[in-house]
Structures are given as C-alpha cells and as structure tokens.
Amino acid sequence: MLEKLDLIQIRQIVEEGLRPLKSTLRNLEADSRKMRKDINSITAFFDSEYLDLRKRVESLEEKVGIVN
C-alpha cells in the first residue's frame, strides 16, 4: 500500500510534468486575447468604412435619380 510520503512524491512529479503545459496554456490565452482584440479592431474599421461608402453611394444614387 502507498504511504503518505509516496503520494506526496507522486503529486510533485505530476505537478512538475504539468508545469510546462500550464505555461503553454497561459501563453495561448494571452495570444487568443490579443487576436480577439485585433479582430475586433479590424472589424470596426471595415464596418465604419462600409457605412461611409454606403452613405456616399446613396447620395450619388439620389443625385442621379436611381434611388431604389
């Protein structure tokens, strides 16, 4: 039967093995947050550009007389 000291040693070995994995997960989370922020910025930019162009097209359509 395992003794308390054996269990403590097993736990330490497992924790040492998981340490690099935890570090990698933290890095992935940080990268994921940055990518989400970048995507949101890009989306906001193109949304505003689209709305701006849409207004210009509507204005031109109105002036030319081809309003739907």
C-alpha positions as a LaTeX table, in Angstrom:
\begin{tabular}{lrrr}
\hline
Residue & $x$ (\AA) & $y$ (\AA) & $z$ (\AA) \\
\hline
Met1 & 0.00 & 0.00 & 0.00 \\
Leu2 & 1.21 & 3.51 & $-0.74$ \\
Glu3 & 2.23 & 5.66 & 2.15 \\
Lys4 & 1.64 & 9.36 & 2.54 \\
Leu5 & 5.23 & 10.17 & 1.51 \\
Asp6 & 4.78 & 8.14 & $-1.69$ \\
Leu7 & 1.63 & 10.07 & $-2.56$ \\
Ile8 & 3.38 & 13.38 & $-1.93$ \\
Gln9 & 6.23 & 12.38 & $-4.24$ \\
Ile10 & 3.81 & 11.25 & $-6.95$ \\
Arg11 & 1.96 & 14.55 & $-6.68$ \\
Gln12 & 5.22 & 16.50 & $-7.04$ \\
Ile13 & 6.20 & 14.52 & $-10.13$ \\
Val14 & 2.80 & 15.12 & $-11.73$ \\
Glu15 & 2.91 & 18.86 & $-10.91$ \\
Glu16 & 6.40 & 19.16 & $-12.42$ \\
Gly17 & 5.15 & 17.45 & $-15.56$ \\
Leu18 & 2.16 & 19.78 & $-15.81$ \\
Arg19 & 4.15 & 22.98 & $-15.25$ \\
Pro20 & 5.19 & 23.40 & $-18.93$ \\
Leu21 & 1.64 & 22.67 & $-20.04$ \\
Lys22 & 0.24 & 25.34 & $-17.73$ \\
Ser23 & 2.77 & 27.83 & $-19.07$ \\
Thr24 & 1.80 & 26.99 & $-22.64$ \\
Leu25 & $-1.88$ & 27.44 & $-21.82$ \\
Arg26 & $-1.23$ & 30.87 & $-20.34$ \\
Asn27 & 0.64 & 31.88 & $-23.49$ \\
Leu28 & $-2.19$ & 30.59 & $-25.68$ \\
Glu29 & $-4.75$ & 32.51 & $-23.64$ \\
Ala30 & $-2.73$ & 35.71 & $-23.97$ \\
Asp31 & $-2.35$ & 35.19 & $-27.73$ \\
Ser32 & $-6.05$ & 34.46 & $-28.03$ \\
Arg33 & $-6.98$ & 37.69 & $-26.23$ \\
Lys34 & $-4.66$ & 39.69 & $-28.49$ \\
Met35 & $-6.10$ & 38.08 & $-31.62$ \\
Arg36 & $-9.66$ & 38.81 & $-30.46$ \\
Lys37 & $-8.72$ & 42.44 & $-29.85$ \\
Asp38 & $-7.09$ & 42.69 & $-33.29$ \\
Ile39 & $-10.09$ & 41.10 & $-35.00$ \\
Asn40 & $-12.46$ & 43.48 & $-33.23$ \\
Ser41 & $-10.36$ & 46.47 & $-34.29$ \\
Ile42 & $-10.23$ & 45.33 & $-37.92$ \\
Thr43 & $-13.96$ & 44.60 & $-37.97$ \\
Ala44 & $-14.78$ & 48.01 & $-36.50$ \\
Phe45 & $-12.58$ & 49.71 & $-39.11$ \\
Phe46 & $-14.17$ & 47.96 & $-42.06$ \\
Asp47 & $-17.66$ & 48.43 & $-40.66$ \\
Ser48 & $-17.12$ & 52.18 & $-40.45$ \\
Glu49 & $-15.57$ & 52.22 & $-43.94$ \\
Tyr50 & $-18.55$ & 50.29 & $-45.33$ \\
Leu51 & $-21.05$ & 52.65 & $-43.70$ \\
Asp52 & $-19.15$ & 55.66 & $-45.03$ \\
Leu53 & $-19.10$ & 54.25 & $-48.57$ \\
Arg54 & $-22.76$ & 53.24 & $-48.32$ \\
Lys55 & $-23.72$ & 56.84 & $-47.47$ \\
Arg56 & $-21.72$ & 58.12 & $-50.43$ \\
Val57 & $-23.35$ & 55.64 & $-52.82$ \\
Glu58 & $-26.82$ & 56.53 & $-51.53$ \\
Ser59 & $-26.04$ & 60.21 & $-52.00$ \\
Leu60 & $-24.86$ & 59.62 & $-55.56$ \\
Glu61 & $-27.90$ & 57.47 & $-56.35$ \\
Glu62 & $-30.16$ & 60.21 & $-55.06$ \\
Lys63 & $-28.43$ & 62.87 & $-57.18$ \\
Val64 & $-28.55$ & 60.71 & $-60.31$ \\
Gly65 & $-32.14$ & 59.70 & $-59.61$ \\
Ile66 & $-31.75$ & 55.93 & $-59.33$ \\
Val67 & $-32.97$ & 55.52 & $-55.78$ \\
Asn68 & $-34.48$ & 52.12 & $-55.05$ \\
\hline
\end{tabular}
